[in-house]
Amino acid sequence: MAAVPAGGVELVERRIRVFLEAFDAGFFFPGRLRDRAEIRCEAASVHARLQVEDLAVAALGVLGGVLTDCRHHDVSFRSAHALLGRREHDLSVDSGARPAAVAVPPFKVELPPDLGGNSALLIEIEFAQPVEPRAGQRLLDTLALWDTLTLAYPDDPDEAVEVSGAQAMFNDPRTIHYHEWIWDNADADAWNLIVNLCCAWHVVLPVVRLHFE
């Protein structure tokens, strides 16, 4: 980091940890971690080492995006890069690449025909069977990681994404209700990550419907 305001290293570490947790949770399905990631923080730098399977290179665009957003918190970088195999990827330059959604999800996906300038977002995820409360809370905790990932999807790259006020609950034992009261300057391509997450969940908890409005 070139500029490190108070709490700057901690902010960058949290962003990296969220990305790693999200990767392990299935937001970048079918990619997954092979082992626990190692993270080391120093005075003005953060280093992470991990082993992965089926990592789409476009996922690094999301990591780069959430790090780029740190400039809105007065954090700047001398360098930011990822080594994948023998290839080095510059995270400080936004390639514009972001992960696609699974081409044919094994459940119904309902998308709005037009957002109509709305600055709020509702997501519903319906499972085939009732979800046990403890498992349901873990799902809600995982879904909350998406708020940080969304920072990598600004409509206007010069402005910060505004995402806050999420209300997350089960409307009934089979349906997650996730309502973002503020969802502004965010590109709908971020929804692809939710589709992929539901595909990962579907392996153990079959999903029948994913709804956005």
PyMOL commands that set and color helices and strands:
alter all, ss='L'
color gray80, all
select helices_A, chain A and resi 8-25+59-73+133-143+146-152+188-202
alter helices_A, ss='H'
color red, helices_A
select strands_A, chain A and resi 32-33+38-41+46-49+52-53+81-84+87-90+108-110+121-127+162-164+167-172+175-180+182-184+207-212
alter strands_A, ss='S'
color yellow, strands_A
deselect
rebuild
show_as cartoon
